[in-house]
Amino acid sequence: MNSEKQVIAYKKYFLDFYSKQSDSVQAKIEWTLQLIKVTRQVPEKYFQHMTGTKGLYEIRVEVGSNIFRIFSFFDKGNVIVLGNGFQKKTQKTPKQEIEKALKIMEEYFNEKNSK
């Protein structure tokens, strides 16, 4: 059985973030997304459920001392939808980034369900 996941970017949220990153950060993001695609049980170091949310995950990317997060969620089991991304500068994930991610997730499912 093929357990490979499909990773898709929703609208321009992820791509806007991705396009602003350096080559080394982009390469690490791509490496991390590939790992998530093909690994059955992704280590929490790279992919973790956001506590206190219903279905929101963060993809964790580190390049040197820089830490980046990309919010994502599942659709139909094996599809991972990428939402917004940001550079993490504090210990705690900024509340407005989580709220933005939840809005994107809601928008995605509302749009999908209205088709």
Backbone bond lengths (Angstrom), bond angles and torsions (degrees), N, CA, C in turn:
res aa  C-N    CA-C-N  psi(-1)  N-CA   C-N-CA  omega(-1)  CA-C   N-CA-C  phi
1 M - - - 1.465 - - 1.527 110.55 -
2 N 1.293 116.07 134.62 1.465 120.67 179.75 1.526 108.99 -84.37
3 S 1.315 115.76 116.96 1.471 118.53 -178.95 1.524 110.89 -101.50
4 E 1.335 116.31 13.24 1.461 118.72 -179.05 1.523 110.01 -66.03
5 K 1.323 113.91 136.10 1.462 120.26 -179.95 1.523 109.30 -93.82
6 Q 1.302 115.00 154.81 1.455 120.29 175.75 1.528 106.88 -101.34
7 V 1.327 116.93 132.60 1.461 120.97 178.79 1.523 107.87 -113.66
8 I 1.325 116.13 122.85 1.464 120.22 179.61 1.529 109.78 -126.70
9 A 1.315 115.30 149.20 1.465 120.38 177.07 1.527 107.45 -97.41
10 Y 1.317 116.67 131.31 1.461 121.08 178.68 1.523 109.77 -91.16
11 K 1.324 116.29 125.29 1.467 123.03 -178.07 1.526 109.78 49.62
12 K 1.325 117.91 -138.52 1.473 120.15 -175.04 1.536 112.48 -108.82
13 Y 1.324 117.56 4.37 1.477 120.10 -173.82 1.529 112.17 -55.72
14 F 1.319 116.50 -55.07 1.465 120.21 -178.33 1.527 110.75 -68.69
15 L 1.325 116.63 -45.28 1.470 120.24 -175.35 1.523 112.31 -63.20
16 D 1.323 117.88 -35.12 1.469 120.93 176.47 1.528 110.04 -61.52
17 F 1.310 116.05 -43.94 1.468 121.36 178.65 1.537 110.11 -66.49
18 Y 1.323 115.64 -49.37 1.468 122.25 -176.36 1.531 111.98 -59.22
19 S 1.319 116.69 -44.30 1.467 121.12 -175.60 1.530 112.72 -65.71
20 K 1.322 117.69 -20.17 1.469 121.42 -179.88 1.532 113.00 -87.16
21 Q 1.349 116.58 -6.21 1.461 119.49 -175.28 1.530 111.32 -88.51
22 S 1.334 114.96 158.27 1.465 120.82 178.14 1.533 109.38 -69.62
23 D 1.327 116.10 165.95 1.464 120.92 179.37 1.522 111.58 -57.19
24 S 1.339 116.56 -41.19 1.470 119.07 -177.14 1.538 110.95 -67.79
25 V 1.323 116.57 -36.32 1.473 120.09 177.99 1.531 109.24 -70.16
26 Q 1.327 117.27 -43.40 1.467 120.68 177.72 1.528 110.91 -58.99
27 A 1.329 116.20 -42.46 1.470 120.85 -179.98 1.530 110.42 -62.52
28 K 1.324 116.72 -41.90 1.473 120.49 -179.50 1.531 110.59 -69.20
29 I 1.333 117.05 -37.35 1.466 120.62 176.23 1.532 109.16 -61.34
30 E 1.333 116.63 -46.28 1.465 120.53 179.82 1.526 111.50 -62.53
31 W 1.331 116.62 -41.20 1.462 121.24 178.18 1.529 109.92 -61.17
32 T 1.331 115.73 -45.42 1.465 120.93 -178.33 1.529 110.92 -65.33
33 L 1.340 117.02 -42.79 1.474 120.32 178.92 1.526 110.53 -63.24
34 Q 1.324 116.53 -38.58 1.475 120.48 178.40 1.527 109.81 -64.54
35 L 1.321 117.31 -43.07 1.461 122.12 177.93 1.533 109.94 -57.99
36 I 1.324 116.32 -46.38 1.461 121.53 -178.96 1.535 110.45 -63.45
37 K 1.317 116.33 -38.06 1.471 121.09 179.68 1.519 112.40 -61.27
38 V 1.328 116.87 -44.32 1.465 119.76 -169.51 1.533 114.74 -101.91
39 T 1.321 117.31 -11.22 1.469 119.77 -177.74 1.518 110.07 -94.22
40 R 1.329 115.07 128.04 1.466 120.21 -178.31 1.531 111.02 -65.14
41 Q 1.323 115.98 -52.15 1.463 121.49 -179.27 1.525 107.41 -113.70
42 V 1.321 116.69 92.21 1.471 121.01 -175.79 1.530 109.90 -71.40
43 P 1.323 118.75 130.24 1.474 120.61 178.35 1.528 111.11 -59.72
44 E 1.331 116.22 143.51 1.468 121.50 -179.49 1.520 112.65 -60.83
45 K 1.315 116.15 -21.39 1.470 120.53 176.93 1.537 109.99 -57.71
46 Y 1.335 117.45 -28.02 1.468 121.83 -177.00 1.521 114.81 -111.28
47 F 1.325 116.75 -22.69 1.464 119.53 -171.67 1.521 108.57 -152.33
48 Q 1.334 116.18 116.72 1.461 118.07 -174.31 1.521 111.33 -142.19
49 H 1.330 114.63 140.68 1.467 120.11 176.04 1.523 108.44 -68.74
50 M 1.329 116.10 137.54 1.461 120.42 178.08 1.524 109.01 -80.88
51 T 1.296 116.26 114.83 1.454 122.54 -179.89 1.523 110.14 -55.94
52 G 1.309 115.74 137.08 1.459 119.87 176.94 1.522 113.87 83.17
53 T 1.331 117.79 6.11 1.464 119.55 176.67 1.520 108.52 -119.78
54 K 1.305 115.23 160.39 1.460 120.21 178.44 1.524 107.85 -101.18
55 G 1.315 116.23 92.83 1.454 120.41 173.06 1.517 117.34 89.04
56 L 1.330 118.11 10.23 1.465 120.09 178.83 1.530 109.34 -95.40
57 Y 1.333 115.72 133.07 1.460 121.92 179.33 1.516 109.51 -121.58
58 E 1.330 115.96 157.48 1.450 118.44 172.11 1.517 108.61 -120.43
59 I 1.323 114.36 134.51 1.449 122.03 173.82 1.524 104.56 -92.84
60 R 1.326 115.27 129.20 1.458 120.16 -171.83 1.519 110.40 -110.15
61 V 1.320 115.24 123.48 1.465 121.31 -177.33 1.527 108.26 -126.74
62 E 1.327 115.90 127.72 1.462 120.07 176.64 1.513 109.24 -121.31
63 V 1.333 115.86 131.83 1.458 121.72 175.21 1.517 105.87 -131.65
64 G 1.310 115.66 109.62 1.466 119.81 -174.98 1.516 108.81 61.40
65 S 1.330 116.36 -126.85 1.467 119.05 179.68 1.528 111.11 -95.88
66 N 1.333 116.89 4.02 1.462 120.00 179.20 1.527 110.91 -91.32
67 I 1.313 114.67 137.41 1.458 121.17 -178.79 1.516 108.43 -119.90
68 F 1.333 115.35 130.43 1.458 121.23 179.65 1.520 109.09 -122.98
69 R 1.321 115.27 149.78 1.457 120.74 177.89 1.520 108.25 -130.82
70 I 1.318 115.62 139.48 1.460 121.52 174.71 1.522 106.20 -126.21
71 F 1.310 116.07 122.13 1.462 119.26 179.42 1.514 109.74 -80.47
72 S 1.318 115.63 144.90 1.453 120.57 -179.69 1.523 109.12 -152.10
73 F 1.323 114.57 169.18 1.465 121.17 177.28 1.515 108.38 -154.42
74 F 1.322 115.65 163.04 1.458 120.81 -177.91 1.523 111.01 -92.91
75 D 1.324 114.57 146.05 1.452 121.61 169.94 1.525 105.86 -131.47
76 K 1.308 117.67 132.48 1.467 121.90 -179.63 1.528 112.81 45.44
77 G 1.307 117.19 54.64 1.458 121.53 171.61 1.509 118.05 69.03
78 N 1.345 117.50 -70.76 1.457 119.42 -173.48 1.513 115.02 -99.55
79 V 1.327 117.67 6.33 1.459 120.13 179.29 1.529 108.73 -102.11
80 I 1.322 115.72 124.02 1.461 120.31 176.48 1.522 107.10 -106.87
81 V 1.325 115.70 124.70 1.456 121.67 -178.02 1.523 108.42 -102.39
82 L 1.335 116.62 125.36 1.462 121.41 -179.90 1.524 109.59 -88.61
83 G 1.318 115.16 132.04 1.462 120.86 176.23 1.519 109.50 -107.51
84 N 1.320 116.30 -132.50 1.463 121.02 -177.13 1.526 111.82 -79.68
85 G 1.326 114.33 156.60 1.456 120.94 175.96 1.513 108.89 -131.02
86 F 1.318 116.76 159.71 1.466 120.82 178.58 1.515 109.67 -159.59
87 Q 1.331 115.40 162.90 1.460 120.15 174.23 1.513 107.49 -90.88
88 K 1.320 114.84 128.26 1.461 120.29 -177.06 1.520 109.34 -87.06
89 K 1.336 116.01 124.41 1.462 119.58 -177.64 1.527 111.99 -116.33
90 T 1.333 116.53 -8.41 1.459 120.51 -179.39 1.527 109.18 -126.49
91 Q 1.320 115.82 166.60 1.459 121.87 -179.15 1.528 111.05 -62.08
92 K 1.321 115.03 -42.10 1.458 120.55 -176.41 1.533 109.82 -96.68
93 T 1.323 116.22 140.63 1.467 119.96 177.11 1.524 108.89 -67.07
94 P 1.342 117.76 127.22 1.476 120.01 -178.62 1.533 112.30 -57.66
95 K 1.328 114.61 133.38 1.461 121.20 -177.45 1.526 111.53 -57.61
96 Q 1.339 117.36 -38.93 1.469 118.43 -177.44 1.531 111.60 -66.29
97 E 1.333 117.47 -29.37 1.476 120.41 177.40 1.532 110.04 -69.35
98 I 1.335 116.13 -40.93 1.471 120.58 177.95 1.528 109.50 -64.68
99 E 1.337 116.41 -44.47 1.463 119.98 -179.92 1.521 111.38 -62.49
100 K 1.329 116.34 -39.97 1.468 120.89 177.31 1.532 109.55 -61.83
101 A 1.333 116.66 -44.75 1.471 121.63 179.93 1.528 111.19 -61.58
102 L 1.314 116.34 -41.66 1.473 120.24 179.20 1.530 110.84 -65.47
103 K 1.330 117.00 -37.71 1.475 121.24 176.52 1.526 110.72 -64.01
104 I 1.342 115.93 -41.90 1.466 120.54 178.98 1.529 109.82 -62.81
105 M 1.332 116.22 -43.49 1.462 120.66 179.69 1.534 110.20 -61.98
106 E 1.317 116.27 -44.79 1.464 121.67 179.28 1.534 110.26 -62.15
107 E 1.321 115.72 -44.73 1.470 121.64 179.20 1.533 110.20 -59.85
108 Y 1.321 116.90 -44.28 1.465 122.53 -179.75 1.527 110.56 -58.32
109 F 1.328 116.49 -50.90 1.469 119.85 -175.95 1.537 111.37 -71.66
110 N 1.335 117.73 -35.52 1.465 120.14 176.62 1.516 110.07 -62.28
111 E 1.329 115.53 -43.97 1.460 121.11 179.82 1.525 110.88 -64.03
112 K 1.324 115.15 -44.06 1.458 121.17 -178.52 1.540 110.64 -64.66
113 N 1.325 115.94 -42.96 1.458 120.21 -176.64 1.530 113.41 -74.58
114 S 1.326 116.15 -17.02 1.465 118.66 -179.04 1.531 111.52 -88.94
115 K 1.346 115.98 -3.90 1.477 120.08 -179.34 1.516 110.71 -81.54
